Amino acid sequence: MIASSLPLRLSAVAALSASLFCISLHAQTPLQIMPLPAHATVASGSFAINGTLRIVFTGYQEPRLERARQRFLANVASRTGIPQWASAPATAPGITIHTGGPSATVQQVADDESYKLQVAPADISIDAPTPLGAMHALQTLLQLIELTPSGFTIPAVTIDDAPRFPWRGLMVDSGRHFISLDVLYRTLDGMEATKLNVFHWHLSEDQGFRLESKTFPLLQEKGSDGLFYTQQQAKEVIAYARDRGIRVIPEFDMPGHATAMFVGYPDLASGPGPYQIERQWGIFDPAMDPTRESTYKFLDKFFAEMTALFPDAYFHIGGDECNGKEWDRNPRIQEYMRAHNLKNNEALQAYFTTRVQELVTKHGKIPIGWDEVLQPNTPKQVMIQSWRGQESVAAAAKNGHNVILSNGYYIDLSEPASQHYAVDPLGKAADLTPQEKSHILGGEATMWSEMVTSETIEGRIWPRTAAIAERLWSPQDITDQASMYKRLAIAAQTLTWQGIPYLATSSNMIDRIAGGNDSASLRVVASVVEPPKEYARPDLKPYDSGSPMNLLVDAVSPESDTARNFRDLAARIASGTATSADRAQARQWLTLWRDNDAALQPTISSSALAAELAPISRNLRDSSAIGLIALDAIEQKKPLAAADQSQQLATLKTLEAPQAVLLNMTVPGVEALVTAASR
């Protein structure tokens, strides 16, 4: 757990990964899995799954491996419908798993996660230095199962695999909206399936303090609205995660984003109070008082309790978005800053970070903070999590700090998977030395919860996070977006087989919006609209912590596969490379979307949840009608007049404006057709 050993151990993992990447044949592999392995060689033949599989362990064994076996067999049964018994006969097809030795008792950053998987027609073997690699191999094996004319099979293949980065995380914000335990457990299942290995648990915010403290019980009694996790529940989450090769790192945000803590303990704060749980979203003025020794005495006792609860070597102290306004208004704090030569609020926060870092270190942990904690005199032991971007990552690494990237991986912003996929933690590291690059440990997807609830959060996390998982696991030159989307669709189905019900939840929400009407026409709209991107949603409609999240914007996917496919199809038509089948598909879709508005009217008129959809439905109708005119012009080789084209493009600009807090994502494809129709 000591930080001094970390660079050496990480360099060993990096050397192992490099040795695999240099012989990679991934560009030629037909494997439809995610993340793609470092090296795969496909042979002829396949392993048939005709009945119960027999799994034999050799070498090192522990109960965690047995539980991994049970999960694997349950998932095989779910995927194939073929029963998998707890004890298979000796004659059953076999999987031999050899594990070299244990991983660390408390999982560490530099633990060896590599494995070798060999599938032959007669048997399957897995060889891994630690249980972590063995569990990763089982997840790869699950994804390799395919239905063929001869039944369920696994292609013959040899895979040598190891992650590119040792830190591959997902942050879930339970502070703003409380996220139920069953969702957290399913999220950990999804993380195991995609080989993510760090669950970053954001547990305190202005809107809620979410973990039981026995030392300071008013934290949850007054700061949570009764929505918090007990310490026993936290221990069970940690154990569940460890069983899946996932570390759990808590975050308690400070000195800002801490209003809920001040409700029960106002003396922590820099203002006069009183304080109450914040119901709005945004950046607020309340902040801890860095000038009082009583603040650090409180935090010392708090850290003693929480570091004992969470075994991981790392402990997140937040540090983001403290605006300093409460410090500016406090004459005593201003006098303290003058007396101690603290020139500005950044210097005061750096002083606070140093004091907090000393306390965290005292309790045997390595502190993590967001970009704002990085100041010239920030202790080198503090690890940086960057929301600002790749330049900040490179700067932190150059300054000797271990660092992970989250900018570009904000999955709450409803950006397409391709955008996340294009972001690399080493994107701005070209000028760094190898030693400096070794400080860049990986990245984390971040799921902030202003605009999600326990019902909707899984549809925001999955499946796009699988694309981020591949970016952090697979070789750097795996960048083909078409391949990624093809495999992401397969990964999405795999996630549903493994018990993550985000697709079913979306379907159920659409049925609820339909209010007893046939939901088919509503599903047509849902298939081609998306939520607003980045931070546009609260500008279109006011939200607070009590706002219901039960409208179509909450039910639909952040990225419409149908709209993306239509956009690609329209591009082929516009370039003259489309087939007759492409043109027929385009016409079928455009006709369906044009005529759907009439079919949706009974639902709009009878459901309060659907009433707001009238404008977006009309927009879809009108944009599709324009698309059909353009398609006719292209197919009949009768170019549109310049004035008609100009008018139609202007109309499309109005039709792509948000309606019902939704975007009509067919418009870009129709624009491509209209532009092509004038030629």
C-alpha positions as CSV (number, residue, x, y, z in Angstrom):
1,M,0.0,0.0,0.0
2,I,3.0,2.3,0.2
3,A,3.3,4.8,-2.7
4,S,7.1,4.4,-3.1
5,S,6.7,0.9,-4.6
6,L,4.1,1.9,-7.2
7,P,6.2,3.2,-10.1
8,L,8.4,0.0,-10.2
9,R,5.5,-2.3,-10.1
10,L,3.6,-0.3,-12.8
11,S,6.7,-0.4,-15.0
12,A,6.6,-4.2,-14.8
13,V,3.0,-4.3,-16.0
14,A,3.8,-1.8,-18.7
15,A,6.6,-4.0,-19.9
16,L,4.4,-7.1,-20.0
17,S,1.7,-5.1,-21.9
18,A,4.3,-3.8,-24.4
19,S,5.5,-7.3,-25.1
20,L,2.0,-8.3,-26.1
21,F,1.2,-5.3,-28.1
22,C,4.3,-5.6,-30.3
23,I,3.1,-8.9,-31.7
24,S,-0.6,-7.9,-31.9
25,L,-2.6,-9.3,-34.8
26,H,-5.8,-7.5,-33.7
27,A,-6.2,-5.8,-37.0
28,Q,-6.8,-9.1,-38.7
29,T,-8.8,-10.9,-36.0
30,P,-12.5,-11.6,-36.8
31,L,-13.3,-11.7,-33.1
32,Q,-16.5,-9.8,-32.2
33,I,-15.7,-9.1,-28.6
34,M,-15.1,-6.0,-26.5
35,P,-12.6,-5.0,-25.4
36,L,-10.4,-6.5,-28.1
37,P,-7.4,-8.5,-26.8
38,A,-3.8,-7.5,-27.2
39,H,-3.0,-10.5,-29.4
40,A,-5.3,-13.2,-30.9
41,T,-4.6,-15.9,-33.4
42,V,-7.7,-17.6,-34.9
43,A,-7.4,-21.3,-35.9
44,S,-9.8,-23.6,-37.7
45,G,-12.5,-25.5,-36.0
46,S,-14.5,-24.7,-32.9
47,F,-15.4,-25.9,-29.4
48,A,-19.1,-27.1,-29.2
49,I,-21.3,-26.4,-26.3
50,N,-23.7,-29.3,-26.3
51,G,-24.4,-29.7,-22.6
52,T,-22.9,-29.0,-19.2
53,L,-19.3,-27.7,-19.2
54,R,-16.8,-29.1,-16.7
55,I,-14.3,-26.6,-15.2
56,V,-11.2,-27.9,-13.5
57,F,-8.8,-25.7,-11.4
58,T,-5.1,-26.4,-11.1
59,G,-2.4,-24.5,-9.4
60,Y,-3.4,-21.8,-6.9
61,Q,-7.1,-22.0,-5.8
62,E,-9.3,-19.8,-3.6
63,P,-13.1,-19.4,-3.0
64,R,-13.2,-16.3,-5.3
65,L,-12.3,-18.6,-8.3
66,E,-15.1,-21.0,-7.4
67,R,-17.6,-18.2,-7.3
68,A,-16.3,-16.9,-10.7
69,R,-16.9,-20.4,-12.0
70,Q,-20.5,-20.4,-10.8
71,R,-21.1,-17.0,-12.4
72,F,-19.6,-18.1,-15.6
73,L,-21.8,-21.2,-15.8
74,A,-24.9,-19.2,-14.9
75,N,-24.0,-16.8,-17.7
76,V,-23.4,-19.6,-20.2
77,A,-26.9,-21.0,-19.3
78,S,-28.4,-17.5,-19.8
79,R,-26.7,-17.0,-23.1
80,T,-27.4,-20.4,-24.6
81,G,-30.4,-21.8,-22.7
82,I,-28.4,-24.9,-22.1
83,P,-28.5,-25.9,-18.4
84,Q,-25.2,-25.9,-16.5
85,W,-25.1,-28.1,-13.5
86,A,-23.0,-27.4,-10.4
87,S,-21.2,-30.7,-10.8
88,A,-20.5,-31.9,-14.4
89,P,-19.7,-35.5,-15.2
90,A,-16.1,-36.3,-15.9
91,T,-16.9,-37.0,-19.5
92,A,-18.3,-33.4,-20.1
93,P,-16.2,-31.1,-22.3
94,G,-13.6,-29.4,-20.2
95,I,-12.2,-26.0,-19.3
96,T,-8.9,-26.1,-17.4
97,I,-8.0,-23.0,-15.5
98,H,-4.4,-22.8,-14.1
99,T,-3.7,-19.9,-11.7
100,G,-0.1,-19.3,-10.8
101,G,-0.7,-17.7,-7.4
102,P,-2.7,-15.2,-5.4
103,S,-3.2,-11.5,-6.2
104,A,-2.7,-9.0,-3.4
105,T,-5.0,-9.5,-0.4
106,V,-6.2,-5.9,-1.0
107,Q,-6.3,-5.5,-4.8
108,Q,-3.7,-3.0,-6.0
109,V,-3.1,-0.9,-9.0
110,A,-0.2,-3.0,-10.3
111,D,-1.7,-6.4,-9.8
112,D,-1.1,-8.7,-12.8
113,E,-4.3,-9.0,-14.8
114,S,-2.9,-10.9,-17.8
115,Y,-4.0,-14.2,-19.1
116,K,-3.6,-16.7,-21.9
117,L,-6.7,-18.4,-23.4
118,Q,-6.5,-21.3,-25.8
119,V,-9.7,-22.7,-27.4
120,A,-9.4,-26.0,-29.3
121,P,-12.1,-28.2,-30.7
122,A,-11.6,-30.7,-27.9
123,D,-10.9,-28.5,-24.9
124,I,-10.2,-25.1,-23.5
125,S,-7.4,-23.9,-21.3
126,I,-6.8,-20.7,-19.3
127,D,-3.4,-19.8,-17.8
128,A,-3.2,-16.8,-15.6
129,P,-0.6,-15.5,-13.0
130,T,-3.4,-14.4,-10.7
131,P,-7.2,-14.9,-10.1
132,L,-7.7,-11.5,-11.8
133,G,-6.4,-12.8,-15.1
134,A,-8.4,-16.0,-14.8
135,M,-11.6,-14.0,-14.2
136,H,-10.9,-11.7,-17.2
137,A,-10.3,-14.8,-19.4
138,L,-13.7,-16.2,-18.4
139,Q,-15.4,-13.0,-19.5
140,T,-13.6,-13.2,-22.8
141,L,-14.7,-16.8,-23.2
142,L,-18.3,-15.8,-22.6
143,Q,-18.2,-13.2,-25.3
144,L,-16.7,-15.7,-27.8
145,I,-19.8,-17.9,-27.6
146,E,-21.7,-17.7,-30.9
147,L,-24.7,-19.5,-32.4
148,T,-23.8,-21.3,-35.6
149,P,-25.7,-23.7,-37.9
150,S,-24.2,-26.5,-35.8
151,G,-25.3,-25.0,-32.5
152,F,-23.5,-22.9,-29.9
153,T,-19.8,-22.9,-30.4
154,I,-16.6,-21.1,-29.4
155,P,-14.1,-20.5,-32.3
156,A,-10.7,-22.0,-31.9
157,V,-8.4,-19.2,-30.9
158,T,-5.3,-18.4,-28.9
159,I,-5.4,-15.2,-27.0
160,D,-2.6,-13.5,-25.1
161,D,-4.0,-10.6,-23.3
162,A,-3.2,-7.9,-20.8
163,P,-4.6,-4.4,-20.2
164,R,-2.9,-1.3,-21.6
165,F,-3.7,0.7,-18.5
166,P,-3.9,-0.6,-14.9
167,W,-6.6,2.0,-13.9
168,R,-9.9,1.4,-15.8
169,G,-12.7,3.0,-13.8
170,L,-16.3,4.0,-13.6
171,M,-17.4,6.7,-11.2
172,V,-21.1,6.6,-10.0
173,D,-22.4,9.7,-8.3
174,S,-24.7,8.6,-5.4
175,G,-24.7,12.1,-3.9
176,R,-27.0,14.1,-6.1
177,H,-29.5,11.3,-6.7
178,F,-29.3,8.3,-4.4
179,I,-28.6,5.2,-6.5
180,S,-30.1,1.9,-5.1
181,L,-28.0,-1.0,-4.1
182,D,-29.4,-3.4,-6.7
183,V,-28.4,-0.9,-9.5
184,L,-24.9,-0.7,-8.0
185,Y,-24.5,-4.5,-7.9
186,R,-25.6,-4.8,-11.5
187,T,-23.2,-2.0,-12.4
188,L,-20.4,-4.0,-10.9
189,D,-21.5,-7.0,-13.0
190,G,-21.3,-4.9,-16.1
191,M,-17.9,-3.7,-15.1
192,E,-16.7,-7.3,-14.7
193,A,-18.1,-8.1,-18.2
194,T,-16.1,-5.2,-19.7
195,K,-13.0,-5.6,-17.7
196,L,-13.2,-2.4,-15.8
197,N,-11.4,-2.6,-12.4
198,V,-12.1,0.5,-10.4
199,F,-15.5,1.5,-8.9
200,H,-15.2,5.1,-7.8
201,W,-18.1,5.8,-5.5
202,H,-19.0,9.5,-5.1
203,L,-20.7,9.5,-1.7
204,S,-21.1,13.2,-0.7
205,E,-22.5,16.2,-2.4
206,D,-24.5,19.4,-1.7
207,Q,-27.6,17.3,-2.3
208,G,-26.8,14.5,0.1
209,F,-24.3,12.7,2.3
210,R,-24.9,9.0,1.5
211,L,-22.8,6.8,3.9
212,E,-23.5,6.0,7.5
213,S,-21.0,7.5,9.9
214,K,-21.0,6.2,13.4
215,T,-18.5,8.8,14.6
216,F,-20.5,11.7,13.2
217,P,-24.1,10.4,12.8
218,L,-25.6,13.8,12.0
219,L,-23.9,13.5,8.6
220,Q,-26.5,11.0,7.4
221,E,-29.2,11.8,9.9
222,K,-29.6,15.4,8.8
223,G,-27.8,15.4,5.4
224,S,-29.4,12.5,3.5
225,D,-33.2,12.7,3.5
226,G,-32.9,9.2,4.9
227,L,-31.3,7.9,1.7
228,F,-27.9,6.5,2.7
229,Y,-25.9,3.3,2.7
230,T,-25.1,1.6,6.0
231,Q,-21.5,0.6,6.7
232,Q,-22.5,-3.0,6.5
233,Q,-24.0,-2.4,3.0
234,A,-20.8,-0.7,2.0
235,K,-18.8,-3.7,3.2
236,E,-21.0,-5.9,1.1
237,V,-20.5,-3.8,-2.0
238,I,-16.7,-3.9,-1.5
239,A,-16.8,-7.7,-1.1
240,Y,-19.0,-8.1,-4.2
241,A,-16.6,-5.9,-6.2
242,R,-13.5,-7.8,-5.0
243,D,-15.1,-11.0,-6.2
244,R,-15.2,-9.5,-9.6
245,G,-11.7,-8.1,-9.6
246,I,-12.9,-4.5,-8.9
247,R,-11.4,-2.0,-6.5
248,V,-13.8,0.3,-4.6
249,I,-12.6,3.9,-4.0
250,P,-14.8,6.3,-2.0
251,E,-15.0,10.0,-2.6
252,F,-16.0,12.6,0.0
253,D,-15.9,15.9,-1.8
254,M,-14.3,18.9,0.0
255,P,-13.8,21.8,0.6
256,G,-16.7,22.6,-1.8
257,H,-19.7,20.4,-2.8
258,A,-20.1,19.7,0.9
259,T,-23.3,21.5,1.9
260,A,-25.0,18.3,3.1
261,M,-22.2,17.8,5.6
262,F,-22.8,21.3,7.0
263,V,-26.5,20.6,7.8
264,G,-25.5,18.5,10.8
265,Y,-22.1,20.1,11.5
266,P,-22.3,23.8,10.6
267,D,-19.0,24.6,12.4
268,L,-17.2,22.9,9.5
269,A,-18.3,25.6,7.1
270,S,-16.9,29.1,6.4
271,G,-20.2,30.9,6.5
272,P,-22.6,31.7,9.3
273,G,-25.3,29.1,8.3
274,P,-27.8,27.7,8.9
275,Y,-27.4,25.2,6.1
276,Q,-29.9,22.9,4.5
277,I,-29.7,20.2,1.8
278,E,-29.4,21.8,-1.6
279,R,-32.3,21.0,-3.9
280,Q,-31.0,22.7,-7.0
281,W,-28.1,21.8,-9.3
282,G,-25.0,23.8,-9.8
283,I,-21.9,25.2,-8.0
284,F,-22.7,26.7,-4.6
285,D,-20.9,29.0,-2.2
286,P,-20.7,26.9,1.0
287,A,-17.2,25.5,1.7
288,M,-15.2,24.1,4.6
289,D,-13.2,26.5,6.7
290,P,-9.5,25.8,6.0
291,T,-8.4,28.2,8.7
292,R,-9.8,26.4,11.8
293,E,-7.9,23.6,13.5
294,S,-11.3,22.2,14.5
295,T,-11.9,21.4,10.8
296,Y,-8.9,19.2,10.6
297,K,-9.6,17.6,14.0
298,F,-13.1,16.6,12.6
299,L,-11.6,15.4,9.3
300,D,-9.0,13.4,11.2
301,K,-11.6,11.4,13.1
302,F,-13.8,11.1,9.9
303,F,-10.9,9.8,7.9
304,A,-10.0,7.3,10.6
305,E,-13.5,5.9,10.4
306,M,-13.8,5.8,6.6
307,T,-10.3,4.6,5.7
308,A,-10.9,1.7,8.0
309,L,-14.1,0.9,6.1
310,F,-12.6,1.0,2.6
311,P,-9.5,-1.2,2.2
312,D,-8.2,0.2,-1.1
313,A,-4.9,2.1,-1.0
314,Y,-6.6,5.2,-2.5
315,F,-9.0,7.7,-1.0
316,H,-10.7,10.5,-3.0
317,I,-11.0,13.9,-1.4
318,G,-12.7,15.7,-4.3
319,G,-11.5,19.3,-4.4
320,D,-13.4,20.4,-7.5
321,E,-15.4,23.6,-8.2
322,C,-14.9,25.4,-4.9
323,N,-15.7,29.0,-5.9
324,G,-14.2,30.6,-2.8
325,K,-17.1,33.1,-2.4
326,E,-17.8,32.1,1.2
327,W,-14.1,32.5,2.0
328,D,-14.2,36.0,0.4
329,R,-17.1,37.0,2.6
330,N,-15.5,35.9,5.8
331,P,-13.2,38.6,7.4
332,R,-11.5,36.2,9.7
333,I,-10.5,33.9,6.8
334,Q,-9.3,37.0,4.9
335,E,-7.1,38.0,7.8
336,Y,-5.8,34.5,8.2
337,M,-4.8,34.5,4.5
338,R,-2.9,37.8,4.9
339,A,-1.2,36.6,8.1
340,H,0.0,33.4,6.4
341,N,0.9,34.9,3.0
342,L,-1.8,33.0,1.1
343,K,-2.3,35.3,-1.9
344,N,-5.6,34.0,-3.3
345,N,-8.2,31.3,-2.9
346,E,-6.1,28.9,-5.0
347,A,-3.3,29.2,-2.5
348,L,-5.8,28.7,0.4
349,Q,-7.2,25.6,-1.2
350,A,-3.6,24.3,-1.8
351,Y,-3.0,24.8,1.9
352,F,-6.2,22.9,2.7
353,T,-5.2,20.1,0.3
354,T,-1.8,19.8,1.9
355,R,-3.4,19.5,5.4
356,V,-6.0,17.0,4.2
357,Q,-3.3,15.0,2.3
358,E,-1.3,14.7,5.5
359,L,-4.4,13.4,7.3
360,V,-5.2,10.9,4.6
361,T,-1.6,9.7,4.5
362,K,-1.5,9.4,8.3
363,H,-4.3,6.8,7.9
364,G,-2.4,4.8,5.4
365,K,-4.0,6.0,2.2
366,I,-3.0,7.8,-1.0
367,P,-5.2,10.8,-1.7
368,I,-6.8,11.5,-5.0
369,G,-8.2,14.9,-6.0
370,W,-9.7,16.6,-9.1
371,D,-7.7,19.0,-11.2
372,E,-8.2,21.9,-8.8
373,V,-6.0,20.4,-6.1
374,L,-3.0,20.5,-8.4
375,Q,-1.0,23.6,-7.5
376,P,2.8,24.2,-7.6
377,N,3.2,23.1,-4.0
378,T,0.7,20.2,-4.0
379,P,2.5,17.2,-2.5
380,K,3.6,14.7,-5.2
381,Q,1.9,11.9,-3.4
382,V,-1.5,13.4,-4.3
383,M,-3.0,11.7,-7.4
384,I,-4.9,13.8,-9.9
385,Q,-8.1,13.0,-11.6
386,S,-8.6,15.3,-14.6
387,W,-11.9,16.6,-15.8
388,R,-10.1,19.4,-17.7
389,G,-8.5,17.3,-20.4
390,Q,-5.5,15.7,-21.9
391,E,-3.3,18.8,-21.5
392,S,-4.0,18.7,-17.8
393,V,-3.1,15.0,-17.6
394,A,0.2,15.6,-19.3
395,A,0.9,18.6,-17.1
396,A,0.2,16.6,-13.9
397,A,2.4,13.7,-15.2
398,K,5.2,16.0,-16.1
399,N,5.0,17.5,-12.6
400,G,5.5,14.0,-11.1
401,H,1.9,13.2,-10.1
402,N,0.1,10.0,-10.9
403,V,-3.0,10.9,-12.9
404,I,-6.1,9.5,-14.6
405,L,-8.3,11.1,-17.3
406,S,-12.0,11.6,-17.1
407,N,-12.5,14.5,-19.6
408,G,-14.0,13.0,-22.7
409,Y,-15.5,10.1,-20.7
410,Y,-18.4,12.0,-19.1
411,I,-21.2,9.5,-20.0
412,D,-23.8,11.7,-18.3
413,L,-23.5,14.2,-21.2
414,S,-25.2,11.9,-23.7
415,E,-22.4,12.1,-26.2
416,P,-22.0,9.3,-28.8
417,A,-19.7,6.3,-28.1
418,S,-17.5,7.3,-31.0
419,Q,-16.7,10.6,-29.3
420,H,-15.6,8.8,-26.1
421,Y,-13.8,6.2,-28.1
422,A,-11.6,8.8,-29.8
423,V,-10.2,10.1,-26.4
424,D,-7.0,8.6,-25.2
425,P,-5.3,9.2,-21.9
426,L,-1.9,9.6,-23.7
427,G,-3.4,11.9,-26.3
428,K,-1.2,14.9,-25.3
429,A,1.8,12.9,-24.0
430,A,4.0,13.0,-27.0
431,D,6.5,15.3,-25.4
432,L,6.7,13.4,-22.1
433,T,9.6,11.1,-21.2
434,P,8.9,7.4,-20.6
435,Q,9.1,8.1,-16.9
436,E,6.6,10.9,-17.1
437,K,4.3,8.8,-19.2
438,S,4.4,6.1,-16.5
439,H,2.5,8.4,-14.2
440,I,-0.6,8.3,-16.6
441,L,-2.4,5.3,-15.1
442,G,-5.5,5.2,-17.2
443,G,-9.0,6.8,-16.9
444,E,-12.5,6.7,-15.5
445,A,-15.9,7.1,-17.1
446,T,-17.9,9.4,-14.9
447,M,-21.7,9.1,-14.3
448,W,-22.8,12.3,-12.6
449,S,-26.4,11.9,-11.5
450,E,-28.2,15.3,-11.9
451,M,-30.2,13.9,-14.8
452,V,-30.6,10.3,-13.8
453,T,-32.3,8.2,-11.1
454,S,-32.0,4.6,-10.1
455,E,-34.5,3.7,-12.9
456,T,-32.6,5.5,-15.7
457,I,-28.9,5.4,-14.8
458,E,-28.2,2.0,-16.4
459,G,-29.4,3.2,-19.7
460,R,-26.9,6.1,-19.5
461,I,-24.0,3.9,-18.4
462,W,-24.5,1.0,-20.9
463,P,-23.5,0.2,-23.5
464,R,-21.4,3.2,-24.3
465,T,-19.1,2.6,-21.3
466,A,-17.9,-0.6,-23.0
467,A,-16.3,1.6,-25.7
468,I,-14.4,3.5,-23.0
469,A,-13.4,0.2,-21.4
470,E,-11.9,-0.9,-24.7
471,R,-10.0,2.4,-25.0
472,L,-8.4,1.7,-21.6
473,W,-7.8,-2.0,-22.2
474,S,-6.9,-2.6,-25.8
475,P,-3.9,-1.5,-27.8
476,Q,-3.7,2.2,-28.7
477,D,-4.1,1.7,-32.4
478,I,-7.5,0.0,-32.1
479,T,-9.5,2.9,-33.4
480,D,-11.9,1.7,-36.1
481,Q,-15.2,3.2,-35.3
482,A,-17.3,1.0,-37.6
483,S,-15.8,-2.1,-35.9
484,M,-16.4,-0.6,-32.5
485,Y,-20.1,0.0,-33.2
486,K,-20.6,-3.5,-34.6
487,R,-19.0,-5.0,-31.6
488,L,-20.7,-2.6,-29.2
489,A,-24.1,-3.9,-30.4
490,I,-23.0,-7.4,-29.6
491,A,-21.7,-6.3,-26.2
492,A,-25.0,-4.6,-25.5
493,Q,-26.8,-8.0,-26.0
494,T,-24.2,-9.7,-23.8
495,L,-24.9,-7.2,-21.0
496,T,-28.6,-8.0,-21.1
497,W,-27.9,-11.7,-20.9
498,Q,-25.8,-11.0,-17.8
499,G,-28.7,-9.4,-16.1
500,I,-28.4,-5.7,-16.8
501,P,-32.0,-4.7,-17.7
502,Y,-31.4,-1.2,-19.2
503,L,-33.1,-2.2,-22.5
504,A,-36.1,-3.6,-20.7
505,T,-36.3,-0.6,-18.4
506,S,-36.4,1.7,-21.4
507,S,-39.1,-0.4,-23.0
508,N,-41.2,-0.4,-19.8
509,M,-40.9,3.4,-19.5
510,I,-42.1,3.8,-23.1
511,D,-45.1,1.6,-22.3
512,R,-45.8,3.8,-19.2
513,I,-45.6,7.0,-21.4
514,A,-48.1,5.4,-23.8
515,G,-50.6,5.1,-21.0
516,G,-52.4,2.0,-22.2
517,N,-52.2,2.9,-25.9
518,D,-50.3,0.8,-28.5
519,S,-46.8,2.0,-28.0
520,A,-45.6,1.2,-31.5
521,S,-45.8,4.7,-32.8
522,L,-44.1,6.1,-29.7
523,R,-41.3,3.6,-30.2
524,V,-40.8,4.9,-33.7
525,V,-40.1,8.4,-32.3
526,A,-38.0,7.0,-29.5
527,S,-35.8,5.2,-32.0
528,V,-34.6,8.4,-33.7
529,V,-34.4,11.0,-31.0
530,E,-31.7,11.7,-28.4
531,P,-31.3,13.8,-25.3
532,P,-29.5,17.2,-25.6
533,K,-25.7,17.0,-25.5
534,E,-23.3,18.3,-22.9
535,Y,-25.0,20.7,-20.4
536,A,-27.9,21.9,-22.7
537,R,-30.7,20.0,-21.0
538,P,-31.2,22.2,-17.9
539,D,-31.2,25.2,-20.1
540,L,-34.2,23.8,-22.0
541,K,-36.2,22.9,-18.9
542,P,-35.7,23.6,-15.1
543,Y,-34.8,20.6,-13.0
544,D,-34.1,20.0,-9.3
545,S,-33.5,17.0,-7.1
546,G,-37.3,16.4,-6.9
547,S,-38.0,16.6,-10.6
548,P,-39.6,13.3,-12.0
549,M,-37.4,11.6,-14.6
550,N,-40.3,9.8,-16.4
551,L,-40.5,11.4,-19.9
552,L,-39.3,10.2,-23.2
553,V,-36.0,12.1,-22.8
554,D,-35.3,9.8,-19.8
555,A,-36.3,6.6,-21.6
556,V,-34.4,6.9,-24.8
557,S,-30.8,6.0,-25.5
558,P,-28.2,8.7,-25.4
559,E,-27.3,7.6,-28.9
560,S,-29.8,6.5,-31.6
561,D,-28.4,3.5,-33.5
562,T,-31.2,3.9,-36.1
563,A,-30.4,7.6,-36.7
564,R,-26.7,6.8,-37.0
565,N,-27.3,4.0,-39.5
566,F,-29.6,6.3,-41.5
567,R,-26.9,9.0,-41.5
568,D,-24.3,6.5,-42.8
569,L,-26.8,5.2,-45.4
570,A,-27.6,8.8,-46.6
571,A,-23.9,9.5,-46.9
572,R,-23.6,6.5,-49.3
573,I,-26.6,7.7,-51.3
574,A,-25.1,11.2,-51.5
575,S,-21.7,9.8,-52.6
576,G,-23.2,7.6,-55.3
577,T,-22.0,4.4,-53.6
578,A,-25.3,3.2,-52.3
579,T,-26.9,-0.1,-53.4
580,S,-30.5,-0.5,-54.4
581,A,-31.1,-2.1,-51.0
582,D,-29.7,1.1,-49.3
583,R,-32.1,3.3,-51.3
584,A,-35.0,1.0,-50.5
585,Q,-34.2,1.1,-46.8
586,A,-33.9,4.9,-46.8
587,R,-37.3,5.2,-48.5
588,Q,-38.9,2.7,-46.0
589,W,-37.5,4.6,-43.0
590,L,-38.5,8.1,-44.3
591,T,-42.0,6.9,-45.2
592,L,-42.4,5.3,-41.7
593,W,-41.3,8.5,-40.0
594,R,-43.4,10.8,-42.2
595,D,-46.6,8.8,-41.5
596,N,-45.9,8.1,-37.9
597,D,-47.2,11.5,-36.7
598,A,-50.8,10.6,-37.5
599,A,-50.5,7.2,-35.7
600,L,-49.1,8.9,-32.6
601,Q,-52.0,11.4,-32.2
602,P,-54.2,9.1,-30.0
603,T,-51.3,8.7,-27.5
604,I,-50.5,12.4,-27.5
605,S,-54.1,13.3,-26.8
606,S,-54.6,10.8,-24.0
607,S,-51.3,10.7,-22.1
608,A,-50.0,13.6,-20.0
609,L,-46.5,12.1,-20.3
610,A,-46.8,12.1,-24.1
611,A,-48.5,15.4,-24.7
612,E,-45.2,17.3,-25.0
613,L,-44.2,15.1,-27.9
614,A,-46.5,16.8,-30.4
615,P,-43.9,19.3,-31.8
616,I,-41.1,16.7,-32.1
617,S,-43.4,14.3,-33.8
618,R,-44.4,17.0,-36.3
619,N,-40.7,17.8,-36.9
620,L,-40.0,14.2,-37.6
621,R,-42.9,14.1,-40.1
622,D,-41.7,17.3,-41.9
623,S,-38.0,16.4,-42.0
624,S,-38.9,13.0,-43.4
625,A,-41.2,14.5,-46.1
626,I,-38.2,16.7,-47.2
627,G,-36.0,13.6,-47.2
628,L,-38.4,11.8,-49.5
629,I,-38.5,14.7,-52.0
630,A,-34.7,14.7,-52.0
631,L,-34.6,10.9,-52.5
632,D,-37.0,11.2,-55.4
633,A,-34.8,13.8,-57.0
634,I,-31.7,11.7,-56.7
635,E,-33.3,8.5,-58.0
636,Q,-35.1,10.3,-60.9
637,K,-31.9,12.3,-61.6
638,K,-33.9,15.5,-61.5
639,P,-31.8,18.0,-59.4
640,L,-33.6,20.3,-57.0
641,A,-33.7,23.9,-58.0
642,A,-31.2,26.0,-56.0
643,A,-34.1,28.0,-54.4
644,D,-35.9,24.8,-53.3
645,Q,-32.7,23.4,-51.9
646,S,-32.0,26.6,-49.9
647,Q,-35.5,26.7,-48.6
648,Q,-35.4,23.0,-47.5
649,L,-32.1,23.3,-45.8
650,A,-33.3,26.4,-43.9
651,T,-36.4,24.4,-42.8
652,L,-34.3,21.6,-41.6
653,K,-32.3,23.9,-39.4
654,T,-35.5,24.8,-37.6
655,L,-36.5,21.2,-37.4
656,E,-33.3,20.1,-35.6
657,A,-34.0,22.5,-32.8
658,P,-34.8,20.7,-29.5
659,Q,-38.4,19.9,-28.8
660,A,-39.7,18.2,-25.6
661,V,-36.0,18.3,-24.5
662,L,-35.2,16.0,-27.4
663,L,-33.2,16.2,-30.6
664,N,-34.5,14.9,-34.0
665,M,-31.4,13.0,-35.1
666,T,-32.7,12.2,-38.6
667,V,-32.0,15.7,-39.7
668,P,-28.3,15.3,-40.5
669,G,-29.1,12.4,-42.8
670,V,-31.9,14.3,-44.6
671,E,-29.5,17.3,-45.0
672,A,-27.0,15.1,-46.8
673,L,-29.8,13.9,-49.2
674,V,-31.0,17.5,-49.9
675,T,-27.4,18.7,-50.5
676,A,-26.9,15.7,-52.9
677,A,-30.2,16.3,-54.6
678,S,-29.1,19.6,-56.1
679,R,-26.3,18.0,-58.0
